Structures are given as C-alpha cells and as structure tokens.
C-alpha cells in the first residue's frame, strides 16, 4: 500500500499562496484537561490533496455526497509520465503513452512535487489545456477522475486557460460524463503497476470538493 496524498499541515502550500490550514489546541492534558483535542481551521476546502467536484464550477453540478460509494474505488488506474520543471500547459499529444480505453482513473506524473516546499510550486506550476478535457470526455468516456502531482489544474501563469479547463472537465452538460479532478497528489513512489486505488474524501453534505486520503494497492 502506498499513500498518494500529502499529509495536511500548517505548511501545506495553496494555490496563489492565499489560504491556510491552522491547528490550535482546544484542550490539553498537560494543562489539566482530561483529554487532548484540537481545533482545525481550513480557509478553503480546496487545500492539500483534494478533489474538485462538478459543483465547484457549476451550480447544477454533483457533489461529494451525490455519487455512489463505488465511485471512490477503482482497479482500472493508469499512470502516465510527463516530466515538467516549469509552468506550461500539458496537452493530450504530450502524454508519453496511449490512454487505455478501460481507464477510469488517469494519473499524470510530472515530478513537480519536488518543488513542493518552494514558492515555485504554486507560482510556476504546470496546468492542463482545456482541450485535454474535451478529448478525454469524447474518446475515453470511462475516465471519471484525473489526478496529478502539481498544485492545480490551473497554471498560475495561465489562469484564464485554467478556469476554462476546469469548466470543460467538470461541466455536467458536456459531451460524456464530467471528469473530477484531484490536485496536489504525491506520485513520486508509484509506477504504472497499481492494482487498485481507494479514495476517501471528507463526507460533508453537498460540498463542491474535499481533501482526500488516497491509497494505492500495488
């Protein structure tokens, strides 16, 4: 088993460096309380390794609690490597191998997470071209989730294209089904030999996205 999520901590990088995760002790045994407990503050639900649902960009889009439980498990996972060290927009022709027709979860491994402890991770990050979403929804209709090892589908240097890409992937009325997006994954320890993926979001009613814990069984 391999963890494909980054552990959430106060130092977790965020898109645009504008959000944060804060941990505060609310009771401490050391201070005389009977138990330790903490207060967690997320300034956004799109922080750390997290999933964007169609509701993120569309009022009529489905949410975390709208999908069946088997949505979160798949044994049809494909990893494709696209090495990247700077902001660029990745398109379908740049993928290093053909996407299998039966693929349900597509993971793009760029190696960009090596910059995760630097500002470069959020201000010089790659993104995906909107036309990749168009192509996938038309030609690989079994794909339900795309994930990658950089901070957002939107490159900070190509924000308008990033907004359009989100709309193309998540549109509930587009060709084929929406493709949900998992951002800021940890893919450094995996190859293409994944037997199964298990994704566990925080199940908050009708939410447009959530941090996720992801396990790969190899």
C-alpha positions as CSV (number, residue, x, y, z in Angstrom):
1,X,0.0,0.0,0.0
2,X,1.3,3.5,-0.9
3,X,-0.1,6.8,0.3
4,X,-0.8,9.1,-2.7
5,X,-1.9,12.1,-0.5
6,X,0.3,14.7,1.1
7,X,-0.2,15.0,4.9
8,X,-2.0,18.2,5.8
9,X,0.0,20.6,8.0
10,X,0.2,24.3,8.5
11,X,3.0,24.5,5.9
12,X,0.7,22.9,3.2
13,X,1.1,25.1,0.0
14,X,-2.0,26.5,-1.5
15,X,-2.9,27.9,-4.9
16,X,-1.8,31.6,-5.1
17,X,-0.4,31.2,-1.6
18,X,-3.6,32.7,-0.2
19,X,-5.1,30.0,2.0
20,X,-4.0,28.2,5.1
21,X,-4.6,25.3,7.5
22,X,-4.4,26.2,11.2
23,X,-4.2,23.8,14.1
24,X,-5.0,25.1,17.6
25,X,-5.2,23.1,20.8
26,X,-8.7,23.3,22.4
27,X,-7.9,21.1,25.4
28,X,-4.6,19.7,26.6
29,X,-3.8,17.0,29.2
30,X,-0.7,19.0,30.1
31,X,-2.9,21.9,31.1
32,X,-5.1,19.8,33.3
33,X,-7.8,18.7,30.9
34,X,-8.9,15.1,30.7
35,X,-8.1,14.7,27.0
36,X,-6.3,16.2,24.1
37,X,-8.4,17.8,21.4
38,X,-7.7,20.3,18.6
39,X,-9.4,23.0,16.5
40,X,-8.8,22.7,12.8
41,X,-9.4,25.7,10.5
42,X,-9.4,25.3,6.8
43,X,-9.7,28.7,5.0
44,X,-10.8,26.7,1.9
45,X,-11.9,23.1,1.3
46,X,-9.6,23.0,-1.7
47,X,-6.4,22.6,0.2
48,X,-3.8,19.9,0.2
49,X,-4.5,16.7,-1.8
50,X,-8.2,17.3,-2.7
51,X,-10.8,16.6,-5.3
52,X,-12.8,19.1,-7.3
53,X,-16.4,18.0,-8.0
54,X,-18.6,19.5,-10.8
55,X,-20.4,21.7,-8.2
56,X,-17.0,23.6,-7.9
57,X,-17.7,25.4,-11.2
58,X,-21.4,24.6,-11.9
59,X,-24.4,25.3,-9.6
60,X,-26.2,22.2,-11.1
61,X,-23.1,20.0,-10.8
62,X,-23.0,17.0,-8.5
63,X,-21.3,17.0,-5.1
64,X,-19.2,14.7,-2.8
65,X,-22.4,13.1,-1.4
66,X,-24.2,12.7,-4.7
67,X,-22.0,9.9,-6.1
68,X,-22.3,6.1,-5.2
69,X,-19.6,4.7,-2.9
70,X,-18.1,2.6,-5.7
71,X,-17.1,5.9,-7.4
72,X,-14.2,6.1,-4.9
73,X,-12.7,2.8,-5.7
74,X,-11.1,1.6,-9.0
75,X,-8.9,-1.2,-10.3
76,X,-8.6,0.5,-13.7
77,X,-5.9,3.0,-13.0
78,X,-3.3,4.3,-15.4
79,X,-0.2,6.4,-14.7
80,X,1.4,8.4,-17.5
81,X,4.6,10.3,-17.1
82,X,5.1,13.9,-18.4
83,X,8.3,15.3,-16.9
84,X,7.9,19.0,-16.1
85,X,10.0,21.6,-14.3
86,X,8.2,24.9,-15.1
87,X,4.9,26.4,-15.9
88,X,3.5,25.0,-19.1
89,X,0.1,23.7,-20.4
90,X,0.1,20.0,-20.9
91,X,-1.9,18.8,-23.8
92,X,-3.1,15.3,-24.9
93,X,-0.3,14.9,-27.5
94,X,2.4,15.3,-24.9
95,X,1.4,12.2,-23.0
96,X,4.1,9.6,-23.2
97,X,1.7,6.7,-23.9
98,X,-1.7,6.0,-25.2
99,X,-4.6,6.1,-22.7
100,X,-6.3,2.7,-22.3
101,X,-9.9,2.6,-23.3
102,X,-10.9,1.0,-20.0
103,X,-9.1,3.5,-17.7
104,X,-11.2,5.0,-15.0
105,X,-8.6,7.0,-13.1
106,X,-5.8,8.7,-15.0
107,X,-2.8,10.0,-13.1
108,X,-0.3,12.3,-14.6
109,X,3.1,12.1,-13.0
110,X,5.3,15.1,-13.8
111,X,7.8,15.0,-10.9
112,X,6.8,18.6,-10.0
113,X,6.2,17.7,-6.4
114,X,10.0,18.0,-5.8
115,X,9.3,21.8,-5.7
116,X,6.5,21.5,-3.1
117,X,8.5,23.2,-0.4
118,X,9.2,26.3,-2.5
119,X,7.2,29.2,-3.9
120,X,7.9,27.7,-7.4
121,X,5.3,25.0,-6.6
122,X,2.4,27.5,-6.7
123,X,3.7,30.4,-8.8
124,X,5.3,28.5,-11.6
125,X,3.2,25.3,-11.8
126,X,2.1,23.5,-14.9
127,X,-1.6,23.0,-15.8
128,X,-3.7,21.2,-18.3
129,X,-5.1,22.6,-21.5
130,X,-8.9,22.7,-21.7
131,X,-8.8,20.6,-24.9
132,X,-7.4,17.7,-23.0
133,X,-10.7,17.5,-21.1
134,X,-12.7,17.7,-24.4
135,X,-10.7,14.9,-25.9
136,X,-10.9,12.6,-22.9
137,X,-14.6,13.1,-22.5
138,X,-15.2,12.3,-26.1
139,X,-12.6,9.5,-26.7
140,X,-12.1,7.9,-23.2
141,X,-15.6,8.1,-21.7
142,X,-14.8,5.6,-18.8
143,X,-12.5,8.1,-17.2
144,X,-14.2,9.5,-14.1
145,X,-11.2,11.1,-12.3
146,X,-7.9,12.7,-13.4
147,X,-5.2,13.4,-10.8
148,X,-1.7,14.9,-10.9
149,X,1.3,15.9,-8.8
150,X,1.1,19.7,-9.1
151,X,-1.0,22.2,-7.1
152,X,-3.8,22.9,-9.5
153,X,-5.3,22.1,-12.9
154,X,-4.9,25.9,-13.4
155,X,-1.3,27.1,-14.0
156,X,-0.8,30.3,-12.0
157,X,0.7,31.9,-15.2
158,X,-2.2,30.8,-17.4
159,X,-5.2,31.4,-15.1
160,X,-7.8,32.1,-17.7
161,X,-7.0,28.8,-19.5
162,X,-7.1,27.1,-16.1
163,X,-10.6,28.4,-15.5
164,X,-11.8,27.2,-18.9
165,X,-10.1,23.8,-18.3
166,X,-12.0,23.4,-15.0
167,X,-15.2,24.1,-16.8
168,X,-14.5,21.6,-19.6
169,X,-13.6,18.8,-17.2
170,X,-16.4,19.4,-14.8
171,X,-19.3,20.5,-17.0
172,X,-22.3,18.3,-16.2
173,X,-23.8,19.0,-19.6
174,X,-20.8,18.5,-21.8
175,X,-20.1,15.5,-24.0
176,X,-19.8,12.4,-21.9
177,X,-19.6,12.5,-18.1
178,X,-17.8,15.0,-16.1
179,X,-14.2,14.2,-15.0
180,X,-13.5,15.0,-11.4
181,X,-10.0,16.5,-10.6
182,X,-7.6,15.5,-7.8
183,X,-5.0,18.2,-7.3
184,X,-1.7,18.2,-5.4
185,X,-1.1,14.4,-5.3
186,X,2.0,12.6,-4.2
187,X,3.0,10.3,-7.1
188,X,6.8,10.0,-6.6
189,X,6.6,6.5,-5.2
190,X,4.4,4.9,-7.9
191,X,4.8,3.4,-11.3
192,X,2.1,2.1,-13.6
193,X,1.6,-1.1,-11.6
194,X,-1.4,-0.1,-9.5
195,X,-3.9,-2.9,-8.7
196,X,-6.4,-0.6,-7.0
197,X,-7.0,2.9,-5.7
198,X,-9.1,3.8,-2.7
199,X,-10.1,7.5,-2.3
200,X,-11.5,8.7,0.9
201,X,-12.9,12.2,1.0
202,X,-14.3,14.1,4.0
203,X,-18.0,13.5,3.5
204,X,-19.6,16.9,4.1
205,X,-23.1,17.2,2.7
206,X,-23.4,18.8,-0.7
207,X,-19.8,20.1,-0.8
208,X,-18.1,21.1,-4.1
209,X,-14.8,19.5,-3.1
210,X,-12.9,18.0,-0.2
211,X,-9.4,16.9,1.0
212,X,-8.9,13.3,0.2
213,X,-6.8,10.4,1.5
214,X,-5.8,8.1,-1.3
215,X,-4.2,4.7,-1.0
216,X,-2.8,2.7,-4.0
217,X,-2.5,-1.0,-3.7
218,X,0.4,-2.3,-5.8
